[in-house]
Amino acid sequence: CPRALAAPARPVAMAAGEQFLLLHKANEDWWQVRRASEPRWARPFFVPATYVAEGLCLPPPIRSIILSL
């Protein structure tokens, strides 16, 4: 019976004030994002929701969030 394996974790560096595009709120603790400065095909990643604040810099359904350490 084949099993799906999770991709290995990769470290992600973030800086205060950096902007991300909010792609999906996986749950109340983790949000899937992509850096606003990266191309659309860039690989998304998850950030702790407590590290970021949601902003309304872009029209819905795209939202940007700003890292607030």
Buried (B, 14 or more C-beta within 10 A) or exposed (E): EEEEEEEEEEEEEBEEEBBBBBBEEEEEEBBBBBBBEEEEEEEBBBBEBEEBEEEEEEEEEEBBBBBEE
